[in-house]
Every structure is written in C-alpha cells, then in structure tokens.
Amino acid sequence: MLVKKIKLEDDSWYNLKLDVPKFAGSVFDNRFILTIVVSRSWVPKELGVNNDTRLIGIRIGEISFIK
C-alpha cells in the first residue's frame, strides 16, 4: 500500500514527516516497511566530495518515530 510519494528535485536537505496509518503495522509486532526508490544515483568520489566509491541514491540523516 502506498502511503505517500515524495519527489526530491534538488540537492537540499528535506525534513519529511510521514503519517503511517494504524492498519499498516502488523497486528502482532506493529512493524512496517519503508521502501525508497531512486531514479538516479551518484558516486561521491567522482564528484570530489570524499573518497567514498559507493553508488548512492539518497542520504538519510536521521529517522525518528513520534507518537
């Protein structure tokens, strides 16, 4: 079930809040799956950012859960 679709169009930092419906979690363990799909990627070393050679699509700084 798609809860929300967000399009990030530049290199800015975003603070995003996703409201997860109560029925999305399992009745037994109250867990859900967050899937991130990217259409383009980059390598930090190729851009001179640092020596990281991993193929990166998005950088997530912090995930927090608020009731």
Backbone torsions as a table, in degrees:
resi	resn	phi	psi	omega
1	MET	NA	123.9	177.0
2	LEU	-81.0	121.4	179.9
3	VAL	-91.1	-43.7	-178.4
4	LYS	-157.9	144.3	175.8
5	LYS	-118.0	128.5	-177.7
6	ILE	-125.4	132.4	179.1
7	LYS	-108.7	120.0	177.3
8	LEU	-100.0	116.0	-170.7
9	GLU	-107.3	-0.8	179.7
10	ASP	-144.6	-169.5	-176.6
11	ASP	-98.5	24.1	179.3
12	SER	-80.9	160.5	171.5
13	TRP	-82.2	139.8	178.8
14	TYR	-121.5	139.8	169.2
15	ASN	-105.8	112.1	-175.4
16	LEU	-114.2	142.1	176.0
17	LYS	-122.8	123.1	179.0
18	LEU	-112.3	124.5	174.8
19	ASP	-89.2	115.9	-178.9
20	VAL	-93.6	122.4	179.4
21	PRO	-59.4	145.9	-178.4
22	LYS	-58.4	-34.4	-177.5
23	PHE	-77.1	-5.6	-179.0
24	ALA	-73.2	-29.0	179.2
25	GLY	-81.9	154.1	177.5
26	SER	-66.6	148.1	178.1
27	VAL	-63.2	-30.1	-174.3
28	PHE	-89.5	-39.0	-173.4
29	ASP	-124.6	-2.7	175.6
30	ASN	55.8	39.3	178.4
31	ARG	-108.4	159.4	174.6
32	PHE	-144.6	167.6	-179.6
33	ILE	-111.8	130.0	175.1
34	LEU	-104.2	120.4	179.7
35	THR	-113.2	129.6	178.3
36	ILE	-116.1	124.0	-179.5
37	VAL	-117.6	130.6	179.7
38	VAL	-118.8	150.1	-179.3
39	SER	-102.1	-8.9	176.3
40	ARG	-149.4	156.6	-178.5
41	SER	-138.7	173.0	-178.1
42	TRP	-152.4	161.3	178.9
43	VAL	-117.4	117.0	-177.3
44	PRO	-53.2	-39.9	-178.2
45	LYS	-63.4	-38.1	-179.3
46	GLU	-66.8	-25.6	178.9
47	LEU	-95.9	1.2	178.4
48	GLY	76.1	17.9	180.0
49	VAL	-74.6	-49.6	176.2
50	ASN	-162.3	-168.2	-176.9
51	ASN	-92.0	12.5	-179.7
52	ASP	-72.0	122.0	-177.4
53	THR	-101.3	7.2	179.4
54	ARG	-71.7	148.8	174.8
55	LEU	-82.7	115.0	-173.6
56	ILE	-113.2	138.1	178.0
57	GLY	-106.7	-38.5	-178.9
58	ILE	-155.4	150.0	178.1
59	ARG	-114.9	126.8	179.1
60	ILE	-107.4	120.2	-177.0
61	GLY	-84.0	-40.6	-176.6
62	GLU	-159.3	138.7	173.2
63	ILE	-119.6	129.1	177.3
64	SER	-135.2	152.4	-179.5
65	PHE	-114.8	126.8	-177.1
66	ILE	-121.8	130.9	176.7
67	LYS	-87.9	NA	NA
